Amino acid sequence: GFLPEGGTFVTLVNSQSGDFSVVVETLVGSCGANDGCRHQPADAVRPQTVYFRPQGLLAGNRTLRAWRTTAQSWFERLPDIVLLEGGLFALTIAPDTITTITTTSGQSKAGSGDDDVKHPSTALALRPVEDHGVLQSEEGTMGRSRFPLPYSESFDTYSEGAIPRFIADQGGAFEVHKSGPSGVLRQMVPTRSIEWLYNWGGWNRRYPVFTTVGDPDWRDYAVEVQGRLLAPGDSASGGPQFVALCGRMLTFAAFADDVPAGYCLNVTQSSWDLSIGMGAVKLANGTMGGFFVSDWQSLRLEFQGSRIVAYLNGETLAHVVDTQFPAGQVGLASGRHHAEFDNLHVSELEAASRRRPFDGEALISDVQLTAVLTKYSTHACPTNPVRVPLRRDFDGFLGATFRVTSAKQVKELGRFVATGNSQLHNVSLIDGGTWTVVASAAIDPAAGPELDGFAWTAVAPVTLVPGRQYFLVSFERSGGDYFYDWTVSGDLSSAVDSLSPVWAGKDANSHSWQVVTDQLQTPHMYGPVNVWFAKEEPAIIQQHLQRDQQRREEPLHRSSAWLAPLFGSAVLVLLQSV
């Protein structure tokens, strides 16, 4: 029902025990996709006290526990509520809150370990068990944790028609089919169905049928499955029948003309392709001698940093480099026809890292090109991870500003290689104290990125001064290669105490650098661009530092002609050739 001064409530009842919970909300602003929260007569604008009287099965002198969520504090335990004379209880509710009153016990805020919660927690901690990867519960408190690897599913322990644990259909219907004691996962829908999603004539008329499993944070892993077709002929959605194994499936815009984000190995009776979005963009493809319908085919994908390898029946089909999708779930797919899958297995691979002829570390590593963006003001559920936007609409310098906490020697400069990058890019490291370029390199993405996704170029060694501000930037041209927007994040070197996105126009001078300020808690940058720090003994670094100080150029004149002395004629010629 509605509250008298704005807000709603709903009561949930256990008819066996008489336990109940009342959820009261007085949210203001936008609720999800709605313009406003649709309260009658209007949204709450001030605190209001309301009275509830449990009746019938719900009546009785019991302890009522209360929890509250606001923009500042989520799932906060409130003092227990005492019943008034006549079985009433009163609740004072402020605007823009969600309050729960319940007769049940055992709740706690996940991961909080609150001592004021006297009863034992009934939250679940997840752990893998040895048989087919099922997660079982233990007493404890569960925070946010990654879906554990390795994960395996044989489909043998389910009954006919069951939906396997953790499998989430996005189109079609995937169910267990039994053949004696063994089970397989069968796609059951051979025709176009009435689905919960809609699309204006886009991809789902051709490739609508897929299911997902796993964690959107899975990054470096191998996945394999057996798949087969059950009858000859074309798919009801057009084209030949196929089975597909997908990985790094991150998001799916169900209400837009889009394809699932990720990589898929698609196999027909006579051909294969390794594609983005189940055939939307082919990264590699080929033909083969063919196989009989009902023959099992073994599909495997390996993801390690920017490297993707596809296998069929133990034979390597393709080895490609692509950085578009850095993480995501596993998917199984087919056309609109019957198909079967069995023995799904996912295992973790060694995290992608640079293997250099010298020791050291990067300014930023384990680059994250995704983020979960949740805004309380929209009262929406946490979103799926979203990709950092790709851009090529800017003329000028983009990157980050940072400081080091100890003297560090720079050996290389790098720029992340976005899919399709082919042009030379000048990356420069600028001393913000003297406004001189202390290192500069032409980065060639055509040579291909290393496992970490960066293309690197060596520079004359230079030692950075602790506490001094440096600017690491790449020169970009509108309409040129793509770069990632400023919300790129990652693991910061322990020798760096800050990292903030920065940009300046193509005619930049020392006054024109703009640092992006935001409320995000982790380091961010444009590009991304990178520095490789050498690992050297402190005495050696100090010698380099003294030498560099002696060679340091005079500060630049702060003029509109700042670009020319900053980069010099040789670099200007390079930029004009980009």
N, C-alpha and C positions, 0 to 999 in steps of 0.2 A: 504494500500500500504506500500512499504518499504521506509525508510528514506535513504538519500544518503550516510550517514556514519554509518549505523547500527541502527536498530530499525524499528518499524512498527507503523502505525496509522490506526484507523477505525473511521468512522463518523456515528452517529446515528441521524435520522431526524424525526421530527414530521411533517407529510405532511399536517396537518390541520393548525398548527400555524406558521410553518416555523422555529420553534426553533430547534437547533441542538447542539450536543455535539461531540467533537473530543477527542478521547483517544489515547495518544501517549506513547509508552513504548520503553525504551532502556535497557532492562534488560540484565544482563550478568551472566554467570555461568549456572547452571542447572535450567530449568523451569519445575517444577513438576517432572514427571518421565523421561523427556527428557535429554539426554546428550547434554547440550547446549541449547540455545534458538532459534536456526535455523533461524538466520537472514541472509539476503543477502545484501551486500557480506559478512559481518562479524559483530560481535558484536561491539557496539560503544566503543571507547577507549578515546574519548575526547569530550568536549562540542561542540555542533553543533547548528547553527541558521538556522531555516527553516521558509519559508513563506507560508501562506495559503491565498487563495482568495475565499471567499464564493461567489457563483454565483446563478443566478436564484432566486428561492424562498428563498434561504439562505442569499442573499445580503441585505444590509441595515446597517444603522449606529446604531448599538446596542452595549450595554455593554457586554463584554465577561468576565466571571468570570473564575478563574483558581484555580486548586487544584493540589497538588503534594504529592507523596508518595516516600520516600527513605527508606533505611535500618534503618536510625536513626529517621525519623519522618514520621508518617503515616497520610495521608489525611490532609495536611497542606494547609491553605488558602493563596494564593498568591495575589499580587496586581492585580486589574482589568487590562485587556488588552485594549489598545487604538488602534482603526483601523487607519492604515496609509493611505496616499493618494492613491486613486485607489481602496479602499476597502480591501487592504491587512492587515494582521496582522502577526507579527513576534513572534517567540517563540525560545528561547535558551534553549536547553535541555542537561542536563548532563547525562553521562552514568549511568546505573543502576537506573533509575527512571521511575515512571508512572505519567503522567501529563494529566489532564482533562481540556479542555476548553469548556465552555458551555454558551448558552444564557439564560438558565433557572435560577431561583432563589429559595431560600428556603432551600438550603443545609446547614448542619452543621455537625461537627464531633460528633458522638453519645456520649452523656455524657459530652461534653466539656463545654457547656454553654459559648462559646466564645463571648465576647462583641463586637469583631470587625466584627461580622456578623450582619449587620444592619437590614436584613429582618427577619421576624418571622420564627421560625423553623417549618418545616412540618414533622419532625420525629415523631414517634408514641410512646406513653407510653401505655403499655398494662394493662388492668384491667379485672378481671372476672365480668360477669353479672349473674343474677340469673338463667335464663333459661340455659339449657344444656351446660354451661361452655364456650360459645363462647367468644372470646376475642374481645373487641371493642377498637377503637382508640380514643385518646384524644390529644389535642394539648400539646406539651411538648417535652422533649428530652429523648430518650431512650438509656440507657446503657445496659450492659449485665445483665439480671435478669433471675431468674429461672421461668420456666413455672409454673403458679400459681395453687395451690391446695386449695380447692377440685376441681376436674374436673369431669364432667358428660356428657354423650352423649346418647340420646335416639334414634337418627336417625329419628325422626318423622318429622322434619321441612324441609327435603330435598325432591326433586323430584325423580322419578324413574331413576335409573342408575347414580345418582350423586355420587361424591367422597366426603366423609365427611371432614370437616375442620380438619386439623392437622393429619389426618391418612396418613401414608406413607407406601405403599406396597413395600415389598422386594421380593416377589414371588407370583404368582397367581394374582388374580384381586378381590379386595374387593369393592363392590358397594352397594348402597342403593336399597333395594327392598321394594315396597309399598304393603300393604294389607289394603285397606281402608285408613283411616287417619294415620295409624301407619306405621312406617318404621323399617326395620331391616338392618343389614349389612350382605350381602351374599357374600360368596366366590364363584366366577362364573366359574372358570376354572377347568374342570374335567379331563383334560389330561395334559401330559407334554407339556409345551409351549416352544417357542423359546425365551429365556430370555436374558437380557443384561449381566448377569453374566455367567461365565463358571466355571466348576468344573470337575476335572478328576475322575469321578465315585464316588464321595464322598457322603456326607450326603444328598445333595439336590435331589438325585434320590428317597429318601424315605420321606424326610420332607422338601419340598421346599417352602411351602406356608405359609407366615406370613406377617403381617403388624404391624407397630409400631406407638406409639403415646407417647408424653410426653417429659420429660427432662432427659438427661443422668446424671444430678446431683441429681435426685430423689433418696433418700436413705431409709428413714423409712416411709413406707406407706402401706396401704391396697388397694387392687384392686379386684373388682368383676365384673362378667359379666354373662349373660345368654347365653348358647350355645346349639345348637342342630344339629343333623344329619337329612338329608332329605330323604334318601333312604337306604335300606339295601345293603350289599355287601362290597367288599374290595375297598381300594383306588387304583387308577390307578398307583400309585407309589409302590404298594405292601403293604401287611399288612392290618389290619382292619382299617375302617374309624375311625376318631377321631376328637375331637375338643380340643383346648388347650388354656390356659390362661398363659401368661408368665410375668415375672417381672425382674427388674434389668438387662435388656438386654442392654449391654454396647457397644459392638462392633460386627461387622460381617465381617469376611475376605472373601469377595465375590470372590476373585480371588485366593483362596487357598482351600485346602481340610480341611475345618474347619466347626465348628458349631457356631451358634450365641451364644455369651457369655451371660448367664443368667439362670434363673430357670423357668421351665414350669410344670404346672399341666396338664397332658395329660389324656383324658377320652375317652374310647371306650364304646361300649354297655355292656361290661362285665368286664372291668378292668380299673385300673387307675395307674398312676405312677407320682411321683414328681422327675423330672430329670433335669440335666444340658443339655442345648442344645436340647430340644425336644426329649429326649429319649437316648441321647448319653451315659450318665452316670446316672444310677438310684440311687437316694438317698433314696427313699422309694417307695413301690408299693403294690398293693393288687387286689383282685377280688371283684365283687359285684353281686347282683342278676340280674342285667340287667335292661334295660328300653326300652320302645318302641321308634322306630324311629319317629321323629317329636316331641317327648316330650322335653320340655325345661329343661335343667340342669343348676343349679346355681353353678358357680365355683368362688372360692375366695382364694386369697393368701395374707398373712400378712408378711411383712419384718420389723424387728426391730433389728438393730445391726446384731448379728450372728444368731438370731432366725428366723426361717421360719416355718410358719404354713399353711397347706393346708386344705381347706374345700370343700365338695361337698354337695349341697342341705342342708346346715346348719349343717352337721355332720363333725366333725374333722377327717380327714384322716391321717394326719402325722404332727409330730412336730420334726423338725430336726435342727441341728446346723451346719452351714457352713459359712466360711468366704471368699470364693473364689471370689464372686462378691458383692461388697459393695454398688453399686449404678447402676441406669440405667433406661431405658424406660420400658413402658408396651407393651406387644405384644399379638396379637390374631393369632392363627394358626390352620391349619387343614392339612389333606392329600390332594391328588389331587382328590377332589370330592366336590360336593356342600355341604356347611355348612352355618349356620346362627348364628349371634351374636346380642345381644340386651342389652340395659341398662348397658352400661359400666360406672363404677364409680371408681374414685381414690380419696382417702382421706389420709391426712397426719397423721402419728402416732407420739407419743412422741419420741423424739430423744433417741436413746439407750445410757444408762449411767450405771455406776456401782451403785448398791445399797448396801452400806456397813454399818456395825454396828457402824461405827464412821465416823465423818465428815472428809473432806479433799479433795484433788484434785490430779489428775495424772500429771506426767511430760508432757505427750502428750495425748490428747484426740481427739475424732472425727477423727480417723485415716483415711487418704485418701490413698487408694491403686490404685488410678488412677491419670492420669495427662494429660493435653492437651499440646502436644509438637509441636510448630510451629517454623520452622526455615526460616527466611527471605531468607537465602542464596539459598534455593531451590525454592523460589517464588511460594510456594504451598499454597493452602487454609489451614486454621487452621484444624488440624486433629480432628477426634473423640477422646474422652478420651481413653487412652490406659492403660492397667493394668501394674502395677509395676511387673517386671519379678520375677518369683519364681526361686530359685536356691538351689542346694545342691552339689556344686562342690568345697567346700572350707574346709580346716582343720585349725581351729584357732578361733580367737575371733572377733566378729562382734557386732556393736551397735552404740553408739554415745558418744560424749564428750559434756559436758555442764557446765555452771556456774550458781549459784543461786545469786540473788541480796539481799536476806535476809536469815537469819538462818531458815532452814526448816528441820523438823524431818521426817526421812524415816520410814515407817511402813511396807511396802510390796514391793516386786520386782515382775515383770511380764514379760511374753513373749507372743507375739501374736501367736495364734494357727492357722496355715495354714491348709487347708483341708488335712486330712490324717496324720497329725502329731500324733505320738504315743510314742516317746522316751523321756526320762528324759533329761532336759537341765539345765546346771548350769549357772545361771545368777549372775554376780558379779558387785558390785559397788566399784570402785577403786579410792582412793584419789591420784590425780596427783601431789600433793605437797610432799607426803611422800612415794608414791608407795606402799601403804598398802591397803589390802582389808578391807573396812569398813562394808560391808554387802554382804552376799552370800546366795543363795537359790537354791534348786533343784525344777525346775518347771515341773509339770507332766501334759502334754496336754491331756492325756487320761481321766482326770477328767472332761474335757470339758471346753470351754471358757465361760466367762460371756457375757452379752449382748454387752460389748465393744470389744469382740473378744479376750481378754487377759485371760490367766490363771495366777493366782496370788498365791504367797506364802508369809506368814508373816515372818519377820526377827526381830531380836533384835533391838529396836529403836536406831537410830543413827542420830545425828544432823549434817547437812552440813554447812560448813563455807562459808559465803558470799565471792564472788570473786575468790574462789579457783576452779581450774579445776578438774572435775570428769569424770571418764570413766565408762559408763554403758555398759556391754558387755555380750553376750551369747556365750558359747563355742559350735561350730558346727563341725560336721564331714562330710567329703565328702561321698556322697552316703547315708547319713542319712536323717533326716527330712528336709523338705523344709523350707527355710526362704525367706523373700522378700528382693530385692536388695535395694540399698542405696537411691532411690528416694521416699521412703515412707515419707509422710508429715502428718501434723495434726495441731491441735490447741495447742499451747505451754502454759504452766502454766505462769501466770503473774509474778511468782517469779523467772523465768529463763530468762536470757538475751541472750542466744545463744544455738544452738544445731547443731552439725555437725556430719556427718557419720565418723566412725573410724573403723579400722580393724588392726589385728596383727596376725602373724602366730602362730601355736600351740606351738612353742618354744620361745614365746615372751619374751622380756626383756623391761626395761624401755625406751630403745632407738628405739624400733621397731614399735611403734604405728604410723599408717599412717592415717592422717586426709584427707578426701576427700574434695577438694576445687572445687567449681563450680560456675556458674553464676545464679543459681536459687535463687529466692528472699525469699523463705519460708524455715523454718527449715526442715531438712531431717535426716534420719537415716537408718541403716540396721535393719533387724529383723522382725518387730520392737520389742524393749524391752521397759520396762516402770518402773517407780518408783511411789509409792503412798505416797504423802506427807500428814502428819497429820495436822489437823487444831488445833493449840494450841495458848495459850496466849503468847505474847512476853517474859514475865518473866519466864515462864516455859521452853520455848525454850532456853533461855540463861542459865538456870540451866543445861539443857541437854548438851549444848555446852561446858560449863566449865568441866563437868564430862567427856565428850568424849575427850577433850583436855588432861586431866590428864591421861587417859587410852591409849592415842595414842601410837602405836608401833614405834620403831626406824625405820628410812628409810631403805629400802631394799638395799642389796649390788647389784650394777649394774653389773650383771654377766650373763653368758649364762645359769646359773642354776636358773634364776629368777622365773621360773614357780613354782618350788617346795616351796620356802618360801612364794610365793604370795598366793597360794591356800591351802597349807597344805596337809598332807597325807590323811585326811578324804575325802577331795574333789577330790583328785587324784584317790582314789578308786572309787568314784562315777562316774567320767568321764570315767574310764576304763570299767564301766558296761553299758555305754550308747550304 
